[in-house]
């Protein structure tokens, strides 16, 4: 894993995935060339800042300069006048979509925490505080949590609230502040109230405005990858003194393993809240969450088997350092490009293996 990360992936994505202006391309083709004509999502810019800064923290020294250039560009191009962050820009840094999406705000906060922790950038803390206050002022929902976007959209989703929790946990480890704890507590309260379905031992994905289960097919959806991601985050929240939800975490892990893995041990895309498989295909990000959570709960054998399977399939590309992002239930892939966004997930999983006590 260290060789793939340090000798193949990070050098390739630093050379080909980073643009001349310091920002990051949205995707590469399978020969390692930037895919032209794609807008740049702010969430991808933020994720890549984390990737290269964390790479530097793990010992890949060139990552520091790449991360710093990316952070500089993200601050210059992606921030709105109201303290929130826009959805997309073009390759020249001009705004394309000014929407403030909660998912993007979460990853900007996560990137800023890494910028403070690894790069010691003096802008990171005040920008994070301003972003937090802007979310509170402009995105607070009367029904709890935060609106998914401005203006609000439906269905409500657990996913951006999960990543806000991730960002707040990163910040409280870097620069402790009661404000991080308060926002983390809001996400955890929603987990207790709405996201976790204790009767079925599953995590819901989509909800109505007042956090009831979304009607119809969306309300049935549960994603094993998010089950495993929440197990990891609930353990970190417990260690941070934000409440012990070990019973819920055990239930989520049990469901993910019993109902959410295919015959080869890969985490599937979607299962039904009340049983059955909705989409038996798989994406790479869910496998990375499974790897680190198997390790967290002490299932070394299952983690090792999955690491081997990921290297034999998703990471077995003709150009080393790339990946196949998705496969269908029959093991076929229709991928025509390599999404930059997945490297964040790979870095979180590889960090858990390379620095298990970090």
C-alpha positions in Angstrom: 0.0 0.0 0.0 2.8 2.4 0.8 4.5 1.7 -2.5 1.3 2.2 -4.5 0.6 5.5 -2.7 4.1 7.0 -2.6 5.6 5.6 -5.8 2.6 5.5 -8.1 -0.5 7.4 -7.1 0.7 10.6 -5.4 3.5 11.3 -8.0 1.0 10.7 -10.9 -1.7 12.9 -9.4 0.7 15.6 -8.5 2.1 15.7 -12.0 -1.1 15.1 -14.0 -3.9 15.8 -11.6 -2.7 19.2 -10.4 -3.3 22.1 -12.8 -0.8 24.9 -13.5 -2.8 27.3 -11.4 -2.5 25.1 -8.3 -6.1 23.7 -8.5 -7.0 20.1 -9.3 -8.5 18.5 -12.4 -11.8 16.8 -11.9 -10.8 13.5 -13.6 -8.0 11.8 -15.6 -8.4 9.4 -18.4 -6.9 5.9 -18.2 -3.6 7.0 -19.7 -3.3 9.6 -16.9 -4.2 12.7 -18.9 -6.6 15.4 -17.6 -10.1 15.1 -19.0 -10.9 18.4 -20.7 -14.0 20.5 -20.4 -15.1 19.5 -16.9 -16.0 22.1 -14.3 -14.1 21.9 -11.0 -16.2 21.0 -8.0 -15.2 22.7 -4.8 -15.5 19.4 -2.9 -12.8 17.9 -5.1 -10.5 20.8 -4.6 -10.9 20.4 -0.8 -10.5 16.7 -0.9 -7.2 17.0 -2.9 -5.8 19.5 -0.4 -6.4 16.9 2.3 -4.9 14.1 0.2 -1.6 15.9 -0.5 -1.3 17.4 3.0 -2.0 14.0 4.5 0.5 12.4 2.1 3.1 14.9 3.5 2.1 14.0 7.0 2.7 10.3 6.2 6.2 11.1 4.8 5.7 12.0 1.1 7.4 15.4 1.3 6.4 16.7 -2.2 2.8 16.7 -1.0 3.2 19.8 1.1 3.8 22.1 -1.8 1.0 20.6 -3.8 -1.4 20.9 -0.9 -0.4 24.5 -0.2 -0.9 25.5 -3.9 -4.3 23.8 -3.9 -5.3 25.5 -0.7 -4.3 28.9 -2.0 -6.3 28.3 -5.2 -9.3 27.0 -3.4 -9.4 30.1 -1.2 -9.0 32.4 -4.1 -11.5 30.8 -6.5 -14.1 29.0 -4.5 -15.2 31.3 -1.6 -18.4 33.4 -1.9 -18.8 36.9 -0.5 -21.1 35.6 2.3 -18.5 33.3 3.9 -19.8 30.1 2.2 -18.2 28.2 -0.7 -19.6 27.9 -4.2 -20.3 24.6 -5.9 -18.2 24.8 -9.1 -15.7 27.0 -11.0 -14.3 26.6 -14.5 -10.7 25.8 -15.3 -9.8 29.5 -15.1 -11.3 29.9 -11.6 -14.4 31.8 -12.7 -17.6 30.9 -10.9 -19.9 28.5 -12.7 -22.5 27.6 -10.1 -22.8 29.8 -7.0 -24.9 27.3 -5.1 -23.8 26.8 -1.5 -24.1 23.0 -1.0 -23.7 21.6 2.5 -21.6 18.7 1.3 -19.0 21.2 -0.1 -19.0 23.2 3.1 -18.2 20.1 5.0 -15.2 19.2 2.8 -13.9 22.7 2.8 -14.0 22.6 6.6 -12.2 19.3 6.5 -9.5 20.6 4.2 -9.0 23.7 6.3 -8.5 21.5 9.4 -5.7 19.6 7.5 -4.3 22.9 6.3 -4.0 24.0 10.0 -2.7 20.6 11.2 -0.1 19.8 8.5 0.6 23.1 6.7 0.2 25.4 9.7 -1.6 27.9 7.4 -2.6 30.9 9.4 -5.8 31.4 7.3 -7.2 28.0 8.1 -8.7 28.7 11.5 -10.3 32.0 10.9 -11.7 30.8 7.5 -13.2 27.7 9.2 -14.7 29.8 12.0 -16.3 32.1 9.4 -17.6 29.2 7.4 -19.1 27.7 10.5 -20.8 30.9 11.4 -22.1 31.3 7.8 -23.6 27.8 7.9 -25.3 28.6 11.2 -26.6 31.9 10.0 -27.8 30.9 6.5 -28.3 27.1 6.4 -29.8 26.2 9.8 -33.1 24.2 9.3 -36.1 24.7 11.6 -36.4 21.0 11.7 -32.9 20.3 12.9 -29.6 20.1 11.2 -28.7 22.1 8.2 -30.3 22.6 4.8 -28.7 20.6 2.0 -28.3 23.8 -0.1 -29.4 27.4 -0.5 -32.2 27.5 -1.4 -33.2 24.3 0.5 -33.7 21.1 -1.6 -35.3 17.7 -1.0 -34.9 15.0 -0.1 -32.9 15.6 3.1 -29.7 13.5 3.3 -27.7 12.0 6.0 -24.5 12.1 3.9 -23.5 15.8 4.2 -24.3 15.8 8.0 -22.0 12.8 8.3 -19.2 14.7 6.6 -19.8 17.7 8.8 -19.3 15.4 11.8 -16.0 14.2 10.2 -14.8 17.8 9.7 -15.8 18.8 13.3 -13.9 15.8 14.7 -10.9 16.8 12.6 -11.1 20.4 13.9 -11.5 19.5 17.6 -8.3 17.5 17.4 -6.5 20.4 15.7 -7.8 23.5 17.6 -10.3 22.5 20.3 -13.3 24.8 20.4 -16.8 24.4 21.8 -18.3 25.4 18.5 -16.9 22.3 16.8 -18.4 20.2 19.5 -21.8 21.8 19.2 -22.0 21.2 15.4 -20.7 17.6 15.9 -23.5 17.2 18.5 -26.1 18.3 16.0 -25.1 15.6 13.5 -25.0 13.0 16.2 -28.4 14.0 17.5 -29.8 13.6 14.0 -28.1 10.1 13.9 -30.0 9.2 17.0 -33.3 10.8 15.9 -33.5 10.0 12.2 -30.6 8.4 10.5 -30.3 5.2 12.5 -33.1 2.7 12.2 -32.7 0.6 15.3 -35.5 -1.8 14.5 -33.8 -2.9 11.2 -30.2 -2.1 12.2 -29.7 0.2 9.2 -28.8 3.7 8.3 -31.3 5.6 6.3 -30.2 7.9 3.4 -33.1 10.1 2.4 -35.7 12.0 4.4 -38.5 14.5 4.3 -38.2 18.1 5.4 -38.9 17.2 9.0 -36.7 14.1 9.0 -39.3 11.4 8.4 -38.3 8.6 6.1 -38.6 9.7 2.5 -41.6 8.2 0.8 -41.3 5.6 -1.9 -38.1 4.0 -3.3 -35.7 6.6 -1.8 -36.8 5.8 1.7 -35.9 2.1 1.3 -32.3 2.9 0.3 -29.4 2.0 2.7 -25.8 2.0 1.6 -23.4 -0.4 3.3 -20.5 1.9 2.6 -22.1 4.6 4.7 -22.9 2.1 7.5 -19.1 1.3 7.7 -18.2 5.0 7.5 -20.5 5.8 10.4 -19.0 3.0 12.5 -15.6 4.6 12.1 -16.9 8.1 13.0 -19.0 6.9 15.9 -15.9 5.4 17.4 -14.0 8.6 17.0 -16.9 10.6 18.5 -16.9 8.2 21.5 -13.2 8.6 22.0 -13.7 12.4 21.8 -16.2 12.3 24.7 -19.2 13.0 22.5 -21.3 10.1 23.6 -21.1 6.3 23.4 -23.1 4.8 20.6 -21.3 1.5 20.5 -24.5 -0.5 20.4 -25.6 1.3 17.3 -22.2 1.0 15.7 -22.2 -2.8 16.3 -25.6 -3.0 14.7 -24.5 -1.1 11.7 -21.4 -3.2 11.2 -23.4 -6.4 11.6 -25.9 -5.3 9.0 -23.2 -4.2 6.6 -21.3 -7.6 6.9 -24.4 -9.8 6.9 -26.4 -8.1 4.2 -24.2 -5.6 2.5 -21.3 -7.6 1.2 -21.3 -9.7 -2.0 -19.9 -13.2 -2.4 -16.4 -11.8 -2.8 -16.5 -9.6 0.3 -17.0 -6.3 -1.6 -19.4 -3.8 -0.1 -22.4 -3.4 -2.4 -23.9 -0.1 -3.5 -27.4 -0.3 -2.0 -29.5 -2.7 0.1 -33.1 -2.3 1.2 -33.8 -0.8 4.6 -36.2 -3.7 5.3 -34.3 -6.4 3.4 -33.0 -7.4 -0.1 -30.5 -5.9 -2.5 -31.3 -2.8 -4.5 -28.0 -2.5 -6.4 -25.5 -5.2 -6.1 -22.8 -3.3 -7.9 -19.9 -1.7 -6.1 -17.8 1.5 -5.9 -14.2 1.8 -4.7 -15.0 4.3 -2.0 -17.2 1.8 -0.1 -14.3 -0.7 -0.2 -12.0 1.8 1.5 -14.5 2.4 4.2 -14.8 -1.4 4.7 -11.1 -1.9 4.9 -10.5 0.6 7.7 -13.6 -0.4 9.6 -12.8 -4.1 9.4 -9.4 -3.1 11.0 -11.1 -1.0 13.6 -13.3 -3.8 14.9 -10.4 -6.3 14.8 -11.3 -8.4 11.7 -7.8 -8.5 10.3 -8.5 -11.4 8.0 -11.5 -9.8 6.3 -9.5 -6.5 5.9 -6.5 -8.3 4.3 -8.7 -10.3 1.9 -10.5 -7.1 0.8 -7.2 -5.2 0.4 -6.0 -8.0 -1.9 -9.2 -8.0 -3.8 -9.1 -4.2 -4.3 -5.6 -4.4 -5.6 -6.5 -7.2 -8.0 -9.5 -5.3 -9.4 -10.0 -1.6 -8.7 -6.3 -0.7 -8.6 -5.2 -3.1 -11.4 -5.0 -0.5 -14.1 -2.6 -0.4 -17.0 -1.3 3.0 -15.8 -0.2 2.5 -12.2 -1.7 4.9 -9.7 -5.2 5.1 -11.3 -8.3 3.1 -10.4 -11.5 1.6 -11.7 -14.2 3.4 -9.7 -17.2 1.2 -10.2 -18.4 -2.3 -11.2 -21.9 -3.6 -11.7 -23.3 -6.7 -10.0 -21.8 -9.0 -12.7 -18.3 -7.6 -12.2 -18.3 -5.4 -15.3 -17.1 -1.8 -15.4 -18.2 0.9 -17.8 -15.8 3.5 -16.5 -14.4 5.9 -19.1 -12.5 8.2 -16.7 -10.9 8.1 -13.3 -12.7 10.4 -10.8 -10.3 12.5 -8.7 -12.7 12.5 -5.8 -11.9 8.8 -4.9 -8.3 9.5 -3.8 -9.6 11.1 -0.6 -11.2 7.7 0.4 -8.1 5.8 -0.6 -6.0 8.2 1.6 -8.2 7.7 4.6 -8.1 4.0 4.3 -4.4 3.8 3.6 -3.7 6.1 6.6 -5.6 3.7 8.8 -3.3 0.9 7.7 0.0 2.8 7.6 -0.6 4.7 10.8 -3.1 2.6 12.8 -2.5 4.6 16.0 -2.5 8.0 14.2 
